[in-house]
Amino acid sequence: MAAISKDMTYEEALAKIQDIVGELEQKEVSIDELIKKVDLAKQLVDFCQDKLTKTEKDIEKIIEEK
């Protein structure tokens, strides 16, 4: 599984989450593979949440400056 890159966009991370969910819905996976996929999905969700939080703070800062 690919590691999360700091250069990854929100959209790329979201697409990877959707891919993981799709894979899990389409086929059976071993317990070991399931653990890896769920762990990666959690990292991606955390990454997306961090991006959203940072963006929200940046927008609030811009609005306050006006």
N, C-alpha and C positions, 0 to 999 in steps of 0.2 A: 504494500500500500504506500502511496505517495505521502510524503510528509507535507505539512502545511507550510507554505512559503509566505514570508512576510509581504511579498509582492502580489500575493493572490488578491483578487478582487472579491467583493461581496458576492457578486453574481457567480463567479467561478466556484466559490465555496458552497453557495446554495445549490448549484448544479450538481456538485459532488454529493451533497446530502441527498438530493433527489435520486441520483444514481444508486446510492447505497440502499435507499428505501425500495427502489424498484427491484434491485437484485434480491433483496430479502423477501419481497413479495412473489417473485417469479420462481425461485428455486430453493431447495433445501441446502443449508450450509452446515458444515460441522460446527461443533461447539467452539473449537479453537478459532475458526474463521469468523463465527458470529461475534466472539469477544473482540477480535481485531476490528471488525466493521463497526460495531457499536462504539468502541473507543474512538475510532477515527471520526465517526459521526458526532460524538460529543465534543471533540476538539473543534470540529468545523462549526458546530452550533455556538460554542463559546467564542470562536473567532468572529462569527457574524454578529453576535451580541455586542462584542467589544467595538466592532466597526460602527454599529448603530448608535451605541452610547457616545462614542467619540464624535460622530457626525452630529448628533443632537446637541452636544455641548458646543461644537463649532458654530452651529446655526444660532444657538442662543447667544453666543458671544457676538456674532455679527449683528444680530437684531439689537442687542443692548448698545452697540457702538453707534447706532443711528439715532 
